[in-house]
Amino acid sequence: MVIHYFHLNKTERTLIKDWKNRGISLREIGRRLNRSHTTISRELRRNLWCGRHYYIRGAQEIYEHRLKRRAQRYRLKMESIRRFVHKKLAIGWKPELIAGRLKVSGSGEYICHESIYQYIYIQAPDLIECLTRKHKKRRTKNPYRSTTERIKNRVSIALRPVQVDKREIVGYWESDSVVGGDRKSGLNVIIERTTRLVNISLMKNKTARETKSAVIRRLSNHPEELVKSITYDNGSENVLHQEINDRLGIQSFFCEPYHSWEKGSVEQVNGLIRRYLPKGTNFNNITAAEINRIEKRLNNRPRKCLNYKTPYEMFRIARGALAG
């Protein structure tokens, strides 16, 4: 179990001073606050006013000053790590991926992703443009909600096999569309849930027939054993799902209305695609070769959820297991 540490607050400091003045031991104070007695000892040792007295207000001011100085410390002191971070940010890697790859590289050089974020926002704000959302301040992500359409023979995601949710078996895919700036052209994006292998197809229009052709064309290139089902949202472009099932011999499942987050793998990779093709991009001006380059870059991108292996590496393992 992971235990998260929280700094002492002003209320706790008030109680520490009161109980200390009454002669209560540090171990007993720690028990009452549900803290280690070493935390209490360190608090009394580090936050003495003028090095002699423990005052509540003084201790709080010393703590806040130290916290402010900590945030101003220089991050990424090693030049080799700094160069690696700049290089990988430039090709679209997230700080979590950079930190994770350093950790498993065996080089002995390691920095946590939080330090990379602090380096970017405090010391190198020009690198904010390399981040996924390019926010001036870090924000929480809000779920995207799609339009619900009536689809025949629709099977709810609630009936999908349990092993799909656990990502235990390769062969269960998610599909979604990315709309172009002209509201007609678009991309079909399919991702395998376990290996995160992504296939991206350029479409002249986001119709059901165009979507069906793109899905069949791409998934037909994979071994049948690695194509078992597809999970869709309720968009009108997915109304021909049954024809896809008949052609590929697979099943289809659908998210609940306004629950597109239930196919979070493809939603996440759509965000990565938007880094290369921002909203408003007219896909009529994009070539298939450009889409292919983006697809290869994403499949060669290490994933934290894959223990920092790439989707290509994981899918090759799955194919090799079939051959064995």
Contacts in CASP RR format, 6 or more apart in sequence:
PFRMAT RR
TARGET T0000
AUTHOR 0000-0000-0000
METHOD contacts of the structure
MODEL  1
MVIHYFHLNKTERTLIKDWKNRGISLREIGRRLNRSHTTISRELRRNLWC
GRHYYIRGAQEIYEHRLKRRAQRYRLKMESIRRFVHKKLAIGWKPELIAG
RLKVSGSGEYICHESIYQYIYIQAPDLIECLTRKHKKRRTKNPYRSTTER
IKNRVSIALRPVQVDKREIVGYWESDSVVGGDRKSGLNVIIERTTRLVNI
SLMKNKTARETKSAVIRRLSNHPEELVKSITYDNGSENVLHQEINDRLGI
QSFFCEPYHSWEKGSVEQVNGLIRRYLPKGTNFNNITAAEINRIEKRLNN
RPRKCLNYKTPYEMFRIARGALAG
7 63 0 8 1.000
7 67 0 8 1.000
8 16 0 8 1.000
8 35 0 8 1.000
8 39 0 8 1.000
8 43 0 8 1.000
8 63 0 8 1.000
10 56 0 8 1.000
10 60 0 8 1.000
12 33 0 8 1.000
12 35 0 8 1.000
13 43 0 8 1.000
13 47 0 8 1.000
13 56 0 8 1.000
13 59 0 8 1.000
13 60 0 8 1.000
14 56 0 8 1.000
15 29 0 8 1.000
15 32 0 8 1.000
15 33 0 8 1.000
16 29 0 8 1.000
16 33 0 8 1.000
16 40 0 8 1.000
16 43 0 8 1.000
16 44 0 8 1.000
16 54 0 8 1.000
17 54 0 8 1.000
17 55 0 8 1.000
17 56 0 8 1.000
19 28 0 8 1.000
19 29 0 8 1.000
19 32 0 8 1.000
20 29 0 8 1.000
20 44 0 8 1.000
20 54 0 8 1.000
26 37 0 8 1.000
26 40 0 8 1.000
26 41 0 8 1.000
26 44 0 8 1.000
27 37 0 8 1.000
29 35 0 8 1.000
29 37 0 8 1.000
29 40 0 8 1.000
30 36 0 8 1.000
30 37 0 8 1.000
30 39 0 8 1.000
30 40 0 8 1.000
33 40 0 8 1.000
43 59 0 8 1.000
44 54 0 8 1.000
46 62 0 8 1.000
46 66 0 8 1.000
47 54 0 8 1.000
47 58 0 8 1.000
47 59 0 8 1.000
47 62 0 8 1.000
47 63 0 8 1.000
48 54 0 8 1.000
48 59 0 8 1.000
49 55 0 8 1.000
49 58 0 8 1.000
49 59 0 8 1.000
49 62 0 8 1.000
71 118 0 8 1.000
71 122 0 8 1.000
72 122 0 8 1.000
74 123 0 8 1.000
75 111 0 8 1.000
75 115 0 8 1.000
75 116 0 8 1.000
75 118 0 8 1.000
75 119 0 8 1.000
75 122 0 8 1.000
75 123 0 8 1.000
76 82 0 8 1.000
76 85 0 8 1.000
76 111 0 8 1.000
76 115 0 8 1.000
76 116 0 8 1.000
76 119 0 8 1.000
76 123 0 8 1.000
78 109 0 8 1.000
80 109 0 8 1.000
81 102 0 8 1.000
81 109 0 8 1.000
81 111 0 8 1.000
82 119 0 8 1.000
84 98 0 8 1.000
84 102 0 8 1.000
84 109 0 8 1.000
85 95 0 8 1.000
85 98 0 8 1.000
85 111 0 8 1.000
85 116 0 8 1.000
85 119 0 8 1.000
86 127 0 8 1.000
88 97 0 8 1.000
88 98 0 8 1.000
88 101 0 8 1.000
89 95 0 8 1.000
89 98 0 8 1.000
89 120 0 8 1.000
89 127 0 8 1.000
89 130 0 8 1.000
89 131 0 8 1.000
90 130 0 8 1.000
91 297 0 8 1.000
92 130 0 8 1.000
92 275 0 8 1.000
92 297 0 8 1.000
92 301 0 8 1.000
93 101 0 8 1.000
93 301 0 8 1.000
93 302 0 8 1.000
94 113 0 8 1.000
94 131 0 8 1.000
94 132 0 8 1.000
95 113 0 8 1.000
95 116 0 8 1.000
95 117 0 8 1.000
95 120 0 8 1.000
95 131 0 8 1.000
96 113 0 8 1.000
96 304 0 8 1.000
97 301 0 8 1.000
97 302 0 8 1.000
97 303 0 8 1.000
97 304 0 8 1.000
97 308 0 8 1.000
98 113 0 8 1.000
98 116 0 8 1.000
99 110 0 8 1.000
99 111 0 8 1.000
99 112 0 8 1.000
99 113 0 8 1.000
99 115 0 8 1.000
99 116 0 8 1.000
100 113 0 8 1.000
100 302 0 8 1.000
100 304 0 8 1.000
100 308 0 8 1.000
101 302 0 8 1.000
101 308 0 8 1.000
102 109 0 8 1.000
102 110 0 8 1.000
102 111 0 8 1.000
103 110 0 8 1.000
103 308 0 8 1.000
104 307 0 8 1.000
104 308 0 8 1.000
117 138 0 8 1.000
120 127 0 8 1.000
120 128 0 8 1.000
120 130 0 8 1.000
120 131 0 8 1.000
121 128 0 8 1.000
121 138 0 8 1.000
128 134 0 8 1.000
128 135 0 8 1.000
128 136 0 8 1.000
132 271 0 8 1.000
132 272 0 8 1.000
132 275 0 8 1.000
133 139 0 8 1.000
143 260 0 8 1.000
143 261 0 8 1.000
144 260 0 8 1.000
144 261 0 8 1.000
144 267 0 8 1.000
145 258 0 8 1.000
145 260 0 8 1.000
146 233 0 8 1.000
146 234 0 8 1.000
146 235 0 8 1.000
146 258 0 8 1.000
146 260 0 8 1.000
147 234 0 8 1.000
147 235 0 8 1.000
148 234 0 8 1.000
148 235 0 8 1.000
148 257 0 8 1.000
148 258 0 8 1.000
149 234 0 8 1.000
149 235 0 8 1.000
149 236 0 8 1.000
149 238 0 8 1.000
149 239 0 8 1.000
151 234 0 8 1.000
151 235 0 8 1.000
151 238 0 8 1.000
151 239 0 8 1.000
151 241 0 8 1.000
151 254 0 8 1.000
152 239 0 8 1.000
152 242 0 8 1.000
153 241 0 8 1.000
153 242 0 8 1.000
154 234 0 8 1.000
154 254 0 8 1.000
155 251 0 8 1.000
155 252 0 8 1.000
155 253 0 8 1.000
155 254 0 8 1.000
156 253 0 8 1.000
156 254 0 8 1.000
156 256 0 8 1.000
157 231 0 8 1.000
157 253 0 8 1.000
157 254 0 8 1.000
157 255 0 8 1.000
157 256 0 8 1.000
157 259 0 8 1.000
157 262 0 8 1.000
158 256 0 8 1.000
159 253 0 8 1.000
160 172 0 8 1.000
160 229 0 8 1.000
160 231 0 8 1.000
160 253 0 8 1.000
163 169 0 8 1.000
164 172 0 8 1.000
164 193 0 8 1.000
164 229 0 8 1.000
164 231 0 8 1.000
167 193 0 8 1.000
167 194 0 8 1.000
168 194 0 8 1.000
169 194 0 8 1.000
169 228 0 8 1.000
170 192 0 8 1.000
170 194 0 8 1.000
170 195 0 8 1.000
170 226 0 8 1.000
170 315 0 8 1.000
170 318 0 8 1.000
171 192 0 8 1.000
171 193 0 8 1.000
171 194 0 8 1.000
171 225 0 8 1.000
171 226 0 8 1.000
171 227 0 8 1.000
171 228 0 8 1.000
171 229 0 8 1.000
172 192 0 8 1.000
172 193 0 8 1.000
172 194 0 8 1.000
172 228 0 8 1.000
172 229 0 8 1.000
172 230 0 8 1.000
172 231 0 8 1.000
173 190 0 8 1.000
173 191 0 8 1.000
173 192 0 8 1.000
173 193 0 8 1.000
173 219 0 8 1.000
173 227 0 8 1.000
173 229 0 8 1.000
173 230 0 8 1.000
173 231 0 8 1.000
174 190 0 8 1.000
174 191 0 8 1.000
174 193 0 8 1.000
174 230 0 8 1.000
174 231 0 8 1.000
174 232 0 8 1.000
174 263 0 8 1.000
174 264 0 8 1.000
174 265 0 8 1.000
174 266 0 8 1.000
175 188 0 8 1.000
175 189 0 8 1.000
175 190 0 8 1.000
175 211 0 8 1.000
175 215 0 8 1.000
175 230 0 8 1.000
175 231 0 8 1.000
175 232 0 8 1.000
175 238 0 8 1.000
175 263 0 8 1.000
175 266 0 8 1.000
176 188 0 8 1.000
176 189 0 8 1.000
176 232 0 8 1.000
176 233 0 8 1.000
176 260 0 8 1.000
176 263 0 8 1.000
176 266 0 8 1.000
176 267 0 8 1.000
176 270 0 8 1.000
177 186 0 8 1.000
177 187 0 8 1.000
177 188 0 8 1.000
177 189 0 8 1.000
177 203 0 8 1.000
177 206 0 8 1.000
177 211 0 8 1.000
177 235 0 8 1.000
177 237 0 8 1.000
178 186 0 8 1.000
178 187 0 8 1.000
178 189 0 8 1.000
178 270 0 8 1.000
178 273 0 8 1.000
178 274 0 8 1.000
178 277 0 8 1.000
179 186 0 8 1.000
179 206 0 8 1.000
180 186 0 8 1.000
180 187 0 8 1.000
180 280 0 8 1.000
180 281 0 8 1.000
180 282 0 8 1.000
180 283 0 8 1.000
181 279 0 8 1.000
181 280 0 8 1.000
181 281 0 8 1.000
181 282 0 8 1.000
181 283 0 8 1.000
182 282 0 8 1.000
182 283 0 8 1.000
182 284 0 8 1.000
184 204 0 8 1.000
184 205 0 8 1.000
184 206 0 8 1.000
185 202 0 8 1.000
185 203 0 8 1.000
185 204 0 8 1.000
185 205 0 8 1.000
185 206 0 8 1.000
185 282 0 8 1.000
185 283 0 8 1.000
185 284 0 8 1.000
186 202 0 8 1.000
186 203 0 8 1.000
186 205 0 8 1.000
186 206 0 8 1.000
186 283 0 8 1.000
187 200 0 8 1.000
187 201 0 8 1.000
187 202 0 8 1.000
187 203 0 8 1.000
187 273 0 8 1.000
187 277 0 8 1.000
187 283 0 8 1.000
187 291 0 8 1.000
188 200 0 8 1.000
188 201 0 8 1.000
188 203 0 8 1.000
188 210 0 8 1.000
188 211 0 8 1.000
188 214 0 8 1.000
188 215 0 8 1.000
188 218 0 8 1.000
189 198 0 8 1.000
189 199 0 8 1.000
189 200 0 8 1.000
189 201 0 8 1.000
189 266 0 8 1.000
189 269 0 8 1.000
189 270 0 8 1.000
189 273 0 8 1.000
190 198 0 8 1.000
190 199 0 8 1.000
190 201 0 8 1.000
190 215 0 8 1.000
190 218 0 8 1.000
190 219 0 8 1.000
190 230 0 8 1.000
190 266 0 8 1.000
191 197 0 8 1.000
191 198 0 8 1.000
191 199 0 8 1.000
191 265 0 8 1.000
191 266 0 8 1.000
191 269 0 8 1.000
192 198 0 8 1.000
192 226 0 8 1.000
192 311 0 8 1.000
192 315 0 8 1.000
193 265 0 8 1.000
194 314 0 8 1.000
194 318 0 8 1.000
195 306 0 8 1.000
195 311 0 8 1.000
195 314 0 8 1.000
195 315 0 8 1.000
195 317 0 8 1.000
195 318 0 8 1.000
196 265 0 8 1.000
196 269 0 8 1.000
196 303 0 8 1.000
196 305 0 8 1.000
196 306 0 8 1.000
196 311 0 8 1.000
196 314 0 8 1.000
197 299 0 8 1.000
197 311 0 8 1.000
197 312 0 8 1.000
197 314 0 8 1.000
197 315 0 8 1.000
198 269 0 8 1.000
198 295 0 8 1.000
198 298 0 8 1.000
198 299 0 8 1.000
198 311 0 8 1.000
199 218 0 8 1.000
199 219 0 8 1.000
199 295 0 8 1.000
200 273 0 8 1.000
200 291 0 8 1.000
200 292 0 8 1.000
200 294 0 8 1.000
200 295 0 8 1.000
200 298 0 8 1.000
201 214 0 8 1.000
201 215 0 8 1.000
201 217 0 8 1.000
201 218 0 8 1.000
201 291 0 8 1.000
202 283 0 8 1.000
202 286 0 8 1.000
202 287 0 8 1.000
202 288 0 8 1.000
202 291 0 8 1.000
203 210 0 8 1.000
203 211 0 8 1.000
203 214 0 8 1.000
203 283 0 8 1.000
204 210 0 8 1.000
204 284 0 8 1.000
206 237 0 8 1.000
207 237 0 8 1.000
208 236 0 8 1.000
208 237 0 8 1.000
208 238 0 8 1.000
208 239 0 8 1.000
208 240 0 8 1.000
209 240 0 8 1.000
210 237 0 8 1.000
211 237 0 8 1.000
211 238 0 8 1.000
211 240 0 8 1.000
212 240 0 8 1.000
212 243 0 8 1.000
212 244 0 8 1.000
215 230 0 8 1.000
215 244 0 8 1.000
216 244 0 8 1.000
216 247 0 8 1.000
216 248 0 8 1.000
219 227 0 8 1.000
219 230 0 8 1.000
219 248 0 8 1.000
220 248 0 8 1.000
223 319 0 8 1.000
223 322 0 8 1.000
224 248 0 8 1.000
224 249 0 8 1.000
225 322 0 8 1.000
226 315 0 8 1.000
226 318 0 8 1.000
226 319 0 8 1.000
226 322 0 8 1.000
227 248 0 8 1.000
227 250 0 8 1.000
228 250 0 8 1.000
228 251 0 8 1.000
229 250 0 8 1.000
229 251 0 8 1.000
229 252 0 8 1.000
229 253 0 8 1.000
230 241 0 8 1.000
230 244 0 8 1.000
230 250 0 8 1.000
230 251 0 8 1.000
230 252 0 8 1.000
230 253 0 8 1.000
231 252 0 8 1.000
231 253 0 8 1.000
231 254 0 8 1.000
231 255 0 8 1.000
231 262 0 8 1.000
231 263 0 8 1.000
232 238 0 8 1.000
232 241 0 8 1.000
232 252 0 8 1.000
232 253 0 8 1.000
232 254 0 8 1.000
232 255 0 8 1.000
232 263 0 8 1.000
233 254 0 8 1.000
233 255 0 8 1.000
233 260 0 8 1.000
233 263 0 8 1.000
234 254 0 8 1.000
234 255 0 8 1.000
234 257 0 8 1.000
238 254 0 8 1.000
241 252 0 8 1.000
242 252 0 8 1.000
244 250 0 8 1.000
244 252 0 8 1.000
245 251 0 8 1.000
245 252 0 8 1.000
255 261 0 8 1.000
255 262 0 8 1.000
255 263 0 8 1.000
256 262 0 8 1.000
260 267 0 8 1.000
261 267 0 8 1.000
269 298 0 8 1.000
272 298 0 8 1.000
272 301 0 8 1.000
273 294 0 8 1.000
273 298 0 8 1.000
276 294 0 8 1.000
276 297 0 8 1.000
277 283 0 8 1.000
277 286 0 8 1.000
277 294 0 8 1.000
298 311 0 8 1.000
299 310 0 8 1.000
299 311 0 8 1.000
299 312 0 8 1.000
300 310 0 8 1.000
300 311 0 8 1.000
300 312 0 8 1.000
301 310 0 8 1.000
301 311 0 8 1.000
302 308 0 8 1.000
302 309 0 8 1.000
302 310 0 8 1.000
303 309 0 8 1.000
303 310 0 8 1.000
303 311 0 8 1.000
306 313 0 8 1.000
306 314 0 8 1.000
END
